[in-house]
Every structure is written in C-alpha cells, then in structure tokens.
Amino acid sequence: MFENKIVAITGASGGIGRAIGEMFAAQGAKVALSDLTPPIEAATEMGGKAYNCDVSSEASVIDFIDKAEAELGPIDIYISNAGVGAGNGPHVAGGTNESWESSWQVNVMGSVYAARRLMPGWLERGEGRFVITASAAGLLNQVGSASYSATKHAAVSFAESISIEHGDAGVSSHCICPQYVRTNMTAGVDFSGQREKLLEPSDVAEALRQAIVDEKFLVLPHPVAGEYYAFRAANPDAWLGGMRKMLAKLKETKSYIFKDS
C-alpha cells in the first residue's frame, strides 16, 4: 500500500515522528524526515533524506516541502508531527505570552503552513493524505497546560476541516490522539497508577498504519480515549468533575507532564 509513496514527516528526530518514519520505510515508502536539526542518522538508517524544518516558520515549512519534492518527488503523505507544550504557571492563564504563541505556531500553524503549500497540488491530482499528531488532550484536556490543550483542540479541528472540505476530492485526513507515549515529553513521569498503559512510539506508528488501511479519521492508540471522549460529550459536567478529581491527585503526587512555565 505504501510502496514508493513519498512521506514527509516533521519532528522526526525521535519519538513518534521517528517511529512513523520507520514504519513507512519498512513498508517501502521513501521518507523525508525533518526537525530543527536535520535527523541525518535516522534518515540514513531508513534510506531516506534529512532536512531542517522549523514548523513555526511558513518559509521553513515551504522550504522543507520544496526540497523534499525536488529530491524525492511529489509528496503523497504529510505527517505534521512536531509539537510543543508548556505548563500553566501559577494559574490557568499564567503561562507566558511566548509559551502560548509558540504552542499556537507549532501545534496549529505548522499544519496550516504545510496544507497551504500541498493542497493545491493534491486537489489537482485528486489525491493526498494529511496526518496531524494531536493528542488525547485535543479530544479531552491536558491537566496543567491550558495552552497545550487549547492548541491541540485546534489541531484536531483543523484535521476535521481537511476531511470535511476536501475528503470527497480525494484528500484524506487522519488525526493521531494518543494518551501517554514513551517520549522525551513523558520522561520522568510516574504512570504506575494510570489506567492507560504507557505505549511505545512504535505502537502509535502501527495504530496510524492500521487507521490508514481502514480509512479511519481518528487514530486512537489508547482505545480508552475514545470512551472518555464519548463520555465527555454525553456528560460534560460529570466529566469536568472527574477531571478536577484527577487534578487533586496530580497535585498530591506532583506528576504533571508539563512543569510550570
């Protein structure tokens, strides 16, 4: 299914991005891996190409796509994976303006910039596939980081818009919404008391592969996230109450994923 497909990935030096690259390369795709520092080692291992890309800059995103297409050919699948997060500070609006702006630019506009560059060609060809790595926080919430939660909700919404606006024209969209994955972001956090298993990045990559095969929009490496999502929609007050209880436990254990900014 992915033989000789051209797949471009941001935030690909490690974690989920690298694992997705490995999955596609193993399936016969040609991968273009990008990050703030070109992931040369990873690209070499996968037989792909490495590029610099700062997704908060439209010029950098365009440059990445232009160079990848010049070297490998027209991009078939774009994985908007790069993401950032920061803590709330002393209260829900206590994060710095810089942290909010960075979250917006990286978690949302990085996808917008890429879609702006790719969409005209895909619509002309009648095919293309755009994947956004959001988070279960985009369906639910991330306690301790209002900026992360807000921008990941926006990322999910943008992925939905791609499907709604262009799905019938051959452009597919998928949104990856894992809960806890073993990456630099979760390093040092104790998950022993959680219902959700701490997954490996390769688990997320496999969930994406299966979602593409099945043409499923939501990619839920932790299926329980779908249960929470449904409960939240049906019982918002009960869900908010449960989240407040979770917050109280996190305050006791000081096990926030994002430290105060």
Stockholm file with secondary structure:
# STOCKHOLM 1.0

chainA/1-261         MFENKIVAITGASGGIGRAIGEMFAAQGAKVALSDLTPPIEAATEMGGKAYNCDVSSEASVIDFIDKAEAELGPIDIYISNAGVGAGNGPHVAGGTNESWESSWQVNVMGSVYAARRLMPGWLERGEGRFVITASAAGLLNQVGSASYSATKHAAVSFAESISIEHGDAGVSSHCICPQYVRTNMTAGVDFSGQREKLLEPSDVAEALRQAIVDEKFLVLPHPVAGEYYAFRAANPDAWLGGMRKMLAKLKETKSYIFKDS
#=GR chainA/1-261 SS CCTTCEEEESSCSSHHHHHHHHHHHHTTCEEEEEESSCCHHHHHHHTCEEEECCTTCHHHHHHHHHHHHHHHCSCSEEEECCCCCCCCTTSTTCSCHHHHHHHHIIIIIHHHHHHHHHHHHHHHHTCEEEEEECCGGGTSCCTTCHHHHHHHHHHHHHHHHHHHHHGGGTEEEEEECCSCBSSGGGTTCCCTTCSSCCBCHHHHHHHHHHHHHHTCSEECSSTHHHHHHHHHHHCHHHHHHHHHHHHHHHHHHTCCSSCCC
#=GC SS_cons         CCTTCEEEESSCSSHHHHHHHHHHHHTTCEEEEEESSCCHHHHHHHTCEEEECCTTCHHHHHHHHHHHHHHHCSCSEEEECCCCCCCCTTSTTCSCHHHHHHHHIIIIIHHHHHHHHHHHHHHHHTCEEEEEECCGGGTSCCTTCHHHHHHHHHHHHHHHHHHHHHGGGTEEEEEECCSCBSSGGGTTCCCTTCSSCCBCHHHHHHHHHHHHHHTCSEECSSTHHHHHHHHHHHCHHHHHHHHHHHHHHHHHHTCCSSCCC
//
